[in-house]
């Protein structure tokens, strides 16, 4: 059984091309005629064809031997969004080059744009750009790639699998669907209404710097000093928004939870882009941005979070200007402390579609 298993694994490393199938059929036909007729010329032709077949397999194996693959990827990667990267293909053989190397992805949740490298010299490193798309959030490790070549004759395509040791954390998808944009529009209006009336105290007058907006120019001071002057204000501390993600799915399943995580990640990203202070909470995590960490720390947590098997304790009373709740069980927030919170309807997360009435 062990021998048969090894033979099966070895067979899977090869793929017979159309040219190889024609050549193999011709070789078998010539060999059959040579042994039946005992003609020396046919025997010589058959021996030459058999030697060519063996050389093809040996050279293709030699081309893939000693190849090492590594990726250079950005630190911030979102699921289902293409990301550019660099592929480093290193030939560890000092003298022997590798020819006609194809690189492909072998996993369904990671799409790699196919890459073709004509030649990698002995001891050289080829640096090529590529594009990857991770289908899901979370921790990706041992990502399998496939290196193949059909050099020199194109009869056999030899394939080897390469496992990457580097671990990659993929954030939830933050592209923003129409549902999430609708929810964010309601929240943005609430934030704008709260920001109205927040005054700015005069801080100082200074010289205009090239590239600044003309709206910041104080024309009265400019006319008095005869040079462009800018009026600066000491802005009050911005309001704070709190987002609470309930990790208990209340029986709605994994699909709902993944949508809820993506909704939370999208709102976290959009609120921080508006330069509004954020406080994110769940039953097992709490962080204030930017006081305790960055938005990437929150997204990194959302990339690895998993649902709780049972309902956990209620969060504490919100201590911020605006609270947002994402939960499958909104009834637990019908308390005096959370009556002013914006609660995203569980049906708006899945199946949707979300409307402005979905945010109460």
C-alpha positions in Angstrom: 0.0 0.0 0.0 2.9 2.4 0.8 4.4 1.8 -2.6 1.1 2.4 -4.4 0.5 5.6 -2.4 4.0 6.8 -3.4 3.3 6.0 -7.0 -0.1 7.9 -6.8 1.6 11.0 -5.3 4.3 10.9 -8.0 1.7 10.6 -10.7 -0.2 13.6 -9.4 3.0 15.7 -9.8 2.8 15.3 -13.5 0.2 16.3 -16.1 0.3 14.9 -19.6 -0.1 17.7 -22.2 -1.7 17.3 -25.6 1.7 17.2 -27.3 2.8 14.6 -24.7 -0.2 12.4 -25.3 0.4 12.4 -29.1 4.1 11.7 -28.5 3.4 8.9 -26.0 0.8 7.3 -28.4 3.3 7.5 -31.3 6.1 6.0 -29.1 3.9 3.1 -28.0 2.9 2.5 -31.7 6.5 2.6 -32.9 7.6 0.3 -30.1 4.9 -2.2 -30.8 5.8 -2.3 -34.5 9.5 -2.5 -33.7 9.1 -5.6 -31.5 6.7 -7.3 -33.8 8.8 -6.7 -37.0 12.2 -6.8 -35.3 13.3 -4.0 -37.6 16.5 -2.3 -36.4 15.5 1.1 -37.7 12.2 1.0 -35.7 14.1 -0.1 -32.6 16.5 2.8 -32.9 13.6 5.2 -33.4 11.8 3.8 -30.4 14.9 4.0 -28.2 15.4 7.6 -29.2 11.8 8.5 -28.4 12.0 6.7 -25.1 15.3 8.6 -24.2 13.6 11.9 -25.2 10.7 11.1 -22.9 13.0 10.3 -19.9 15.1 13.4 -20.5 12.0 15.5 -20.6 10.9 14.3 -17.1 14.4 14.6 -15.7 15.0 18.2 -17.0 11.6 19.4 -15.8 12.3 18.0 -12.3 15.7 19.7 -12.3 14.1 23.0 -13.3 11.8 22.9 -10.2 14.4 21.6 -7.8 16.0 24.2 -5.5 13.3 26.9 -6.0 12.2 29.0 -3.1 9.1 31.3 -3.0 8.3 34.2 -0.7 5.7 37.0 -0.7 6.1 40.7 0.1 2.6 41.8 1.2 1.3 45.0 2.8 0.4 44.9 6.5 -3.2 45.9 6.0 -5.2 43.4 3.9 -9.0 43.2 3.6 -11.0 40.2 2.6 -12.4 40.0 -1.0 -10.4 43.1 -2.0 -7.4 42.6 -4.5 -4.1 43.6 -3.0 -0.8 44.0 -4.8 2.3 42.2 -3.7 5.7 41.0 -4.8 6.8 37.5 -5.4 10.4 36.6 -4.7 11.4 33.5 -6.7 14.9 32.4 -5.6 17.0 29.7 -7.4 19.2 28.0 -4.8 21.1 26.1 -7.5 24.4 27.9 -8.1 25.0 26.9 -11.7 21.8 25.3 -13.1 19.1 27.8 -14.3 15.4 27.1 -14.2 13.3 27.7 -17.3 9.6 28.3 -18.0 8.3 28.4 -14.5 4.5 29.0 -13.8 3.2 30.0 -10.4 -0.4 29.5 -9.5 -2.6 29.3 -6.3 -4.0 26.0 -5.2 -6.5 27.1 -2.6 -10.1 28.3 -3.3 -10.0 30.9 -0.6 -6.9 32.6 -1.9 -6.7 33.7 -5.5 -3.3 34.4 -6.9 -2.9 36.0 -10.3 -0.9 33.4 -12.4 2.7 34.4 -12.9 5.1 33.2 -15.6 8.9 33.5 -15.3 10.8 32.6 -18.5 14.2 31.9 -16.7 15.7 32.1 -13.3 19.5 32.0 -13.4 21.6 30.0 -11.0 21.8 31.7 -7.6 19.5 34.6 -8.8 16.3 36.0 -7.3 13.4 37.1 -9.5 11.2 39.9 -8.1 7.8 40.1 -9.9 4.6 41.9 -9.0 1.4 40.0 -8.6 -2.1 40.4 -7.2 -3.8 38.3 -4.5 -7.4 38.2 -3.2 -8.2 36.6 0.1 -11.7 35.2 0.2 -12.2 35.3 4.0 -11.0 37.2 7.0 -8.8 35.6 9.6 -5.4 34.0 10.0 -3.9 32.5 6.8 -0.9 30.3 7.2 0.6 27.5 5.1 -0.8 29.1 2.0 -0.2 26.6 -0.8 1.2 27.6 -4.2 1.9 25.5 -7.2 5.1 25.7 -9.3 5.0 24.0 -12.6 7.0 23.7 -15.8 6.8 21.8 -19.1 10.3 22.5 -20.2 12.0 21.4 -22.4 9.7 19.6 -24.9 6.3 20.3 -23.4 5.3 16.7 -23.1 5.0 16.6 -19.3 4.0 19.4 -17.0 5.6 18.7 -13.7 4.1 20.4 -10.6 5.3 20.9 -7.0 3.4 22.4 -4.1 5.1 25.2 -2.0 3.8 26.0 1.5 4.5 29.5 2.8 5.5 29.7 6.5 4.5 33.3 6.9 1.3 34.0 8.7 -1.0 36.7 7.2 -3.9 38.4 9.2 -6.7 39.4 6.8 -9.1 42.1 8.0 -12.9 41.9 7.3 -14.1 43.2 4.0 -14.4 47.0 4.3 -15.5 47.7 0.7 -18.9 48.7 1.9 -22.1 47.4 0.4 -25.2 49.5 -0.3 -26.6 48.3 3.0 -23.6 49.5 5.0 -23.6 52.9 3.2 -27.3 53.3 4.1 -26.6 52.5 7.8 -23.5 54.8 7.8 -25.5 57.7 6.3 -27.9 57.7 9.2 -25.0 57.5 11.7 -23.2 60.3 9.9 -26.3 62.6 10.2 -26.4 61.9 13.9 -22.7 62.8 14.3 -23.1 66.0 12.2 -26.1 67.1 14.3 -24.1 66.6 17.5 -21.1 68.5 16.2 -23.2 71.6 15.3 -22.7 74.4 17.8 -19.2 73.1 19.0 -17.3 76.4 18.9 -13.7 77.1 18.1 -11.6 79.5 20.2 -9.1 81.8 18.5 -5.5 80.5 18.9 -3.1 82.6 16.8 -2.3 84.4 13.6 0.5 83.0 11.4 2.0 83.4 7.9 0.3 81.6 5.1 2.0 78.3 3.9 2.1 77.5 0.3 -0.5 74.9 -0.5 -3.0 75.7 2.2 -6.7 76.4 1.3 -7.7 80.0 0.6 -10.6 79.5 3.1 -8.1 79.6 6.0 -6.8 83.1 5.0 -7.7 86.0 7.3 -8.2 88.8 4.8 -8.5 91.6 7.4 -5.2 90.7 8.9 -3.7 90.2 5.5 -4.8 93.7 4.4 -3.4 95.2 7.7 0.0 93.4 7.5 0.2 93.4 3.7 1.1 89.7 3.6 -1.0 86.6 3.6 -2.0 85.6 7.2 -3.9 82.5 8.4 -6.1 82.5 11.5 -5.8 79.3 13.6 -8.4 78.0 16.1 -8.0 75.8 19.2 -10.6 73.2 18.4 -12.5 71.6 21.2 -12.1 67.8 21.6 -14.3 66.0 19.2 -17.2 63.9 20.2 -16.8 60.2 20.9 -18.7 57.4 19.3 -19.0 54.0 20.9 -19.7 50.8 18.9 -20.7 47.6 20.7 -20.7 44.3 18.8 -22.6 41.5 20.5 -20.7 38.2 19.9 -23.7 36.0 20.6 -25.5 35.3 17.3 -28.7 34.2 19.1 -29.1 31.2 16.7 -28.8 33.2 13.5 -25.8 31.2 12.4 -22.3 31.9 11.0 -23.5 33.8 8.0 -25.2 36.5 10.1 -22.2 36.7 12.4 -19.8 37.3 9.5 -22.1 40.0 8.1 -22.2 41.6 11.6 -18.4 41.6 11.8 -18.1 43.2 8.4 -20.7 45.8 9.3 -18.8 46.7 12.5 -15.5 46.9 10.6 -16.9 49.2 8.0 -18.4 51.6 10.6 -15.2 51.6 12.6 -13.2 52.5 9.5 -15.6 55.2 8.3 -15.9 56.9 11.7 -12.2 57.0 12.2 -11.8 58.5 8.7 -14.1 61.3 9.8 -11.6 62.1 12.6 -14.1 61.2 15.3 -12.9 59.5 18.5 -14.0 55.9 18.7 -14.6 53.4 21.5 -15.1 49.8 20.4 -16.5 47.2 22.7 -17.4 43.5 22.7 -17.9 41.0 25.5 -14.1 40.2 25.4 -12.4 43.3 24.0 -12.4 47.1 24.6 -10.3 49.8 23.0 -10.4 53.5 22.6 -9.1 55.1 19.4 -6.7 56.9 19.3 -6.1 57.1 23.1 -5.4 53.3 23.6 -4.5 52.2 20.1 -5.1 52.6 16.4 -8.0 51.6 14.2 -5.8 48.8 12.9 -5.7 47.2 16.3 -9.5 47.1 16.3 -9.6 45.6 12.8 -7.0 43.1 13.7 -9.3 41.9 16.6 -12.3 41.8 14.2 -10.2 39.7 11.8 -9.8 36.9 14.4 -13.0 37.2 16.5 -15.4 34.2 16.7 -19.0 34.0 18.1 -19.7 33.1 21.6 -21.6 29.8 22.2 -24.0 31.4 24.7 -25.2 34.8 25.7 -22.8 36.8 27.8 -23.3 39.6 30.3 -24.6 43.0 29.2 -22.1 45.7 28.5 -21.7 48.6 30.9 -23.6 51.9 30.5 -22.2 53.9 27.6 -20.2 56.9 28.6 -19.9 58.7 25.2 -21.9 61.1 23.0 -23.3 58.4 20.7 -23.6 54.7 21.1 -24.2 52.2 18.3 -25.3 48.6 19.0 -24.9 45.6 16.6 -26.7 42.6 18.1 -28.8 39.7 17.1 -30.9 40.1 20.3 -31.9 43.8 20.5 -34.3 43.2 23.4 -31.5 43.1 26.0 -30.8 46.8 25.2 -34.3 47.9 26.1 -32.9 49.5 29.3 -32.8 53.1 30.5 -29.1 53.3 30.0 -29.2 52.3 26.4 -32.4 53.9 25.2 -30.5 56.7 23.4 -28.3 54.3 21.5 -28.6 53.7 17.8 -29.5 50.0 17.4 -28.9 48.4 14.0 -31.7 46.0 13.3 -30.5 42.4 13.2 -32.5 41.9 9.9 -30.5 44.7 8.3 -27.4 42.7 8.7 -28.8 39.6 7.1 -30.7 39.1 4.9 -31.3 42.8 4.3 -31.6 45.0 2.5 -31.0 47.8 5.0 -33.0 50.9 5.1 -32.9 54.1 7.2 -35.6 52.5 9.4 -33.1 49.7 10.2 -31.2 52.1 12.5 -33.4 53.0 15.4 
